Amino acid sequence: MTMATCLAIEHLHVALRAGHRRPAKLILRGIDLRIAAGEVHALVGESGAGKSMVARTVLGITAPGIEIVAGSVAFQGADWLALSAADRRAHLGRDIALIPQDPLTALNPVHTIGAQVADVLRLHLGHSAEQARVRTLELLEAVQIRSPATVIRQYPHELSGGMRQRVLIAMAFACKPKLIIADEPTTALDVTVQREVLRLLRDLQRDEGAAVLFITHNLGIVAKLADRVSVIHSGRIVEHGGVRQIFETPRSDYTRALFAATPRYDRPADALLPIEADVTDALWTEARAYDEGWWASHGPAKSPRKVAAHG
């Protein structure tokens, strides 16, 4: 049985406009990405490949000068980009949640953990103070935080990195969202804690049936967590498919190079294989040619699709 589509990104082009006299520069080039309900979809690539820009575009938290110039984003079958800023804000945190990569900067240092989790419940679900307190304790227990009654009175700096990340996971799942965007959520954690957090995230995702867009550069995480994978470079998807297909029979030279460059326990350190410059140079050459062709057919004078800022 075919599962319903939770998020559909089609032919998405995003450009950076650095000034009125300077031409716009494409930073996302024709992104096509579909995530089914209940699916974990990994978006994999090097730093600067465009992974986080895809997420930020969906969330509407891009920097000034970033504009969507073509394409569409549909969430639960509705045109996400056509919504007003207020309507999108109503969905964020409730229907679409974010797990950021740095829990220390994501949490407010002057508010207690309990207050920050309760704020999500009161804002999106209309909980009373007592309802929010009870539900906060339940959520912290669900993410396996010991002594939740103590933790709700503590501040972020009093918790370990792993505990802070568990708090962010609890906040993300608080309103039972349809889609969770996890932007390299284990980057700041050591390997042991990373494994525990990933197991927790996968268990909660299965229990709640949420779709997850998991952004990472770590292919080991992809193998354990994801159902499907999209590989991105230079703002373009170079390959996508099921996890088994990507790992066993990758079609793209870049995907094969990523696997070859991944450290392995059964391979000595001096056997590390960096990605050859020829591979990435070819991709950037293709990207520049794509830009020239795209702007020639669309023209810089063509009005970009205006999307209201989230504010």
C-alpha positions as CSV (number, residue, x, y, z in Angstrom):
1,M,0.0,0.0,0.0
2,T,1.3,3.4,-1.0
3,M,1.8,5.7,2.0
4,A,0.6,9.3,1.9
5,T,3.1,12.0,1.2
6,C,3.9,14.2,4.2
7,L,6.3,16.7,2.5
8,A,6.8,17.2,-1.2
9,I,9.5,19.5,-2.5
10,E,9.4,19.9,-6.3
11,H,11.9,21.7,-8.6
12,L,12.9,24.1,-5.7
13,H,15.3,26.9,-6.7
14,V,16.6,29.2,-4.0
15,A,18.8,32.2,-4.8
16,L,21.0,34.6,-2.8
17,R,20.6,38.3,-3.8
18,A,23.6,40.2,-2.3
19,G,22.5,43.6,-3.6
20,H,20.4,45.4,-6.2
21,R,23.3,45.7,-8.7
22,R,24.7,42.2,-8.2
23,P,23.1,39.2,-10.0
24,A,21.4,36.6,-7.9
25,K,23.2,33.3,-7.3
26,L,21.5,30.0,-7.1
27,I,22.2,28.0,-4.0
28,L,19.5,25.3,-4.4
29,R,19.1,24.0,-7.9
30,G,16.0,22.1,-8.7
31,I,15.5,20.2,-5.4
32,D,13.0,17.3,-5.7
33,L,12.3,15.5,-2.4
34,R,9.4,13.5,-1.2
35,I,8.9,12.2,2.3
36,A,6.1,9.7,3.1
37,A,4.2,9.8,6.3
38,G,6.1,7.8,9.0
39,E,9.3,7.7,6.9
40,V,12.8,8.6,8.0
41,H,14.4,10.3,5.0
42,A,18.1,11.1,5.3
43,L,19.6,14.1,3.4
44,V,23.3,13.4,3.2
45,G,26.3,15.5,2.0
46,E,29.4,17.5,2.9
47,S,29.4,20.8,4.7
48,G,28.1,23.5,2.3
49,A,26.3,21.0,0.1
50,G,22.9,22.6,0.8
51,K,21.5,20.3,3.4
52,S,20.6,22.8,6.0
53,M,19.4,25.3,3.4
54,V,16.7,22.8,2.3
55,A,15.5,22.6,5.9
56,R,15.7,26.3,6.5
57,T,13.7,27.0,3.3
58,V,11.0,24.6,4.4
59,L,10.9,26.2,7.9
60,G,11.1,29.7,6.5
61,I,14.0,30.8,8.7
62,T,16.4,31.8,5.9
63,A,18.7,34.8,6.2
64,P,17.8,38.2,4.5
65,G,18.6,38.1,0.7
66,I,17.6,34.4,0.4
67,E,14.6,34.0,-2.0
68,I,12.7,31.2,-3.5
69,V,12.8,31.8,-7.3
70,A,11.0,28.7,-8.5
71,G,9.4,25.5,-7.3
72,S,6.9,24.4,-4.7
73,V,6.7,23.0,-1.2
74,A,3.6,21.0,-0.2
75,F,3.0,19.9,3.4
76,Q,0.2,17.4,4.0
77,G,-1.0,18.1,0.4
78,A,-1.4,21.9,1.0
79,D,0.7,24.6,-0.7
80,W,3.1,25.5,2.2
81,L,4.6,28.6,0.4
82,A,1.1,30.1,-0.2
83,L,0.3,30.3,3.5
84,S,0.6,33.6,5.3
85,A,3.4,34.1,7.9
86,A,0.8,33.8,10.7
87,D,-0.6,30.6,9.3
88,R,2.9,29.1,9.0
89,R,3.8,30.1,12.5
90,A,0.7,28.3,13.7
91,H,2.0,25.0,12.2
92,L,5.6,25.3,13.3
93,G,6.2,23.5,16.6
94,R,2.7,21.9,16.3
95,D,2.7,20.1,13.0
96,I,6.4,20.6,11.9
97,A,9.1,20.5,14.6
98,L,12.8,21.1,14.5
99,I,15.6,19.3,16.4
100,P,18.6,21.6,16.0
101,Q,22.2,20.4,16.2
102,D,23.4,22.5,19.2
103,P,21.2,22.0,22.3
104,L,23.1,24.5,24.4
105,T,22.4,27.5,22.0
106,A,18.9,26.2,21.1
107,L,17.7,26.4,24.7
108,N,17.2,29.7,26.5
109,P,19.8,30.0,29.2
110,V,17.7,32.1,31.6
111,H,14.6,29.9,31.6
112,T,14.2,26.6,33.4
113,I,13.8,23.4,31.4
114,G,10.3,23.0,32.7
115,A,9.3,26.5,31.6
116,Q,10.6,26.0,28.1
117,V,8.8,22.6,27.5
118,A,5.6,24.0,29.0
119,D,5.7,27.0,26.7
120,V,5.4,24.7,23.7
121,L,2.4,23.0,25.2
122,R,0.7,26.2,26.3
123,L,1.2,28.0,23.0
124,H,0.2,25.2,20.6
125,L,-2.2,23.0,22.7
126,G,-3.6,25.6,25.0
127,H,-2.7,23.7,28.2
128,S,-3.1,25.3,31.5
129,A,-0.1,25.7,33.8
130,E,-0.9,22.5,35.7
131,Q,-1.6,20.5,32.5
132,A,1.6,21.7,31.0
133,R,3.6,20.7,34.1
134,V,2.1,17.2,34.2
135,R,2.7,16.7,30.5
136,T,6.2,18.1,30.7
137,L,7.1,15.5,33.3
138,E,5.6,12.8,31.1
139,L,7.6,14.0,28.1
140,L,10.9,14.1,30.0
141,E,10.2,10.6,31.3
142,A,9.5,9.4,27.8
143,V,13.0,10.6,26.6
144,Q,14.5,8.7,29.5
145,I,15.6,11.6,31.7
146,R,16.1,10.5,35.2
147,S,14.4,12.6,38.0
148,P,12.2,14.7,35.7
149,A,10.8,16.5,38.8
150,T,14.3,17.8,39.5
151,V,15.2,18.6,35.9
152,I,12.2,20.8,35.3
153,R,13.6,23.2,37.9
154,Q,17.1,23.2,36.4
155,Y,18.6,25.5,33.7
156,P,20.3,24.3,30.5
157,H,23.8,24.8,31.7
158,E,23.2,22.4,34.6
159,L,22.5,19.5,32.2
160,S,24.9,17.4,30.2
161,G,24.9,17.7,26.4
162,G,23.0,14.4,26.1
163,M,20.3,15.5,28.5
164,R,19.9,18.8,26.7
165,Q,19.4,17.0,23.4
166,R,16.8,14.8,25.0
167,V,15.0,17.9,26.2
168,L,14.9,19.2,22.6
169,I,13.6,15.8,21.4
170,A,10.9,16.0,24.0
171,M,10.0,19.5,22.9
172,A,9.9,18.3,19.2
173,F,7.5,15.4,20.0
174,A,5.4,17.4,22.5
175,C,2.6,18.2,20.1
176,K,2.8,15.0,18.1
177,P,3.9,16.7,14.8
178,K,3.5,15.1,11.4
179,L,7.0,16.1,10.4
180,I,10.2,16.5,12.4
181,I,13.3,18.1,10.8
182,A,16.4,16.9,12.6
183,D,19.4,19.0,11.6
184,E,22.5,17.0,12.6
185,P,21.1,16.6,16.1
186,T,24.0,14.4,17.4
187,T,26.9,16.4,16.0
188,A,27.8,17.9,19.5
189,L,27.6,14.5,21.3
190,D,30.2,11.9,21.9
191,V,29.8,8.5,20.3
192,T,28.2,6.7,23.2
193,V,25.6,9.3,23.9
194,Q,25.0,9.7,20.2
195,R,24.0,6.0,19.9
196,E,21.6,6.4,22.9
197,V,20.0,9.5,21.4
198,L,19.6,8.0,18.0
199,R,17.9,4.9,19.5
200,L,15.6,7.1,21.5
201,L,14.7,9.2,18.4
202,R,14.0,6.1,16.3
203,D,11.8,4.6,19.0
204,L,9.8,7.8,19.5
205,Q,9.4,8.2,15.7
206,R,8.0,4.7,15.4
207,D,5.7,5.1,18.3
208,E,4.3,8.4,17.1
209,G,4.4,7.7,13.4
210,A,6.0,11.0,12.5
211,A,7.9,11.6,9.3
212,V,11.5,12.7,9.8
213,L,13.9,14.6,7.5
214,F,17.3,13.7,9.0
215,I,20.1,15.9,7.9
216,T,23.6,14.5,8.4
217,H,27.0,13.9,6.9
218,N,27.4,10.6,8.8
219,L,26.7,7.6,6.7
220,G,26.9,5.3,9.7
221,I,23.8,7.0,11.2
222,V,22.0,6.8,7.9
223,A,22.5,3.0,7.8
224,K,20.9,2.6,11.3
225,L,18.2,5.2,11.1
226,A,16.9,6.0,7.7
227,D,14.4,4.3,5.3
228,R,15.4,6.4,2.2
229,V,18.3,8.6,1.3
230,S,19.0,11.6,-0.8
231,V,22.6,12.6,-1.5
232,I,23.2,16.3,-2.1
233,H,26.1,18.3,-3.5
234,S,26.3,21.9,-4.8
235,G,22.7,22.5,-4.0
236,R,21.5,19.6,-6.2
237,I,20.3,16.1,-5.4
238,V,22.8,13.8,-7.2
239,E,21.2,10.5,-6.1
240,H,18.3,9.2,-4.1
241,G,16.8,5.8,-3.2
242,G,16.2,3.2,-0.5
243,V,19.0,2.8,2.1
244,R,19.8,-0.7,0.9
245,Q,20.0,0.3,-2.8
246,I,22.2,3.4,-2.0
247,F,24.6,1.4,0.2
248,E,24.9,-1.7,-2.0
249,T,24.7,-0.2,-5.6
250,P,25.3,3.5,-5.5
251,R,25.0,5.0,-9.0
252,S,26.7,8.4,-8.5
253,D,30.5,8.8,-8.5
254,Y,30.1,11.2,-5.7
255,T,28.1,8.8,-3.5
256,R,30.7,6.1,-4.1
257,A,33.4,8.6,-3.1
258,L,31.5,9.4,0.1
259,F,31.5,5.8,1.0
260,A,35.2,5.4,0.2
261,A,36.0,8.4,2.4
262,T,34.1,7.1,5.4
263,P,36.4,5.8,8.2
264,R,35.9,2.1,9.0
265,Y,37.0,0.1,12.0
266,D,38.2,-2.7,9.8
267,R,40.5,-0.4,7.8
268,P,43.7,1.1,9.0
269,A,43.9,4.9,9.4
270,D,46.4,5.2,6.5
271,A,43.8,3.7,4.2
272,L,41.5,6.7,4.4
273,L,40.5,7.9,1.0
274,P,39.7,11.6,0.6
275,I,37.2,12.5,-2.1
276,E,39.0,13.1,-5.3
277,A,39.0,16.7,-6.5
278,D,38.0,15.5,-10.0
279,V,34.7,14.3,-8.6
280,T,33.7,17.5,-6.9
281,D,35.1,19.7,-9.6
282,A,32.9,17.9,-12.1
283,L,29.9,18.5,-10.0
284,W,30.6,22.2,-9.6
285,T,31.2,22.5,-13.3
286,E,27.8,20.9,-13.9
287,A,26.3,23.3,-11.3
288,R,27.7,26.4,-13.1
289,A,26.5,25.1,-16.4
290,Y,23.1,24.5,-14.9
291,D,23.0,28.1,-13.5
292,E,23.8,29.6,-16.9
293,G,21.1,27.6,-18.6
294,W,18.5,28.2,-15.9
295,W,19.0,32.0,-15.8
296,A,19.0,32.1,-19.6
297,S,15.6,30.5,-19.7
298,H,14.1,32.3,-16.7
299,G,16.0,35.5,-16.7
300,P,17.0,37.6,-13.7
301,A,14.2,40.1,-14.5
302,K,11.6,37.4,-13.8
303,S,10.0,38.1,-10.5
304,P,10.8,35.5,-7.9
305,R,8.1,33.8,-5.9
306,K,7.5,36.1,-2.9
307,V,7.1,34.3,0.4
308,A,6.2,36.2,3.5
309,A,8.8,36.1,6.2
310,H,7.9,34.2,9.4
311,G,8.8,37.3,11.4
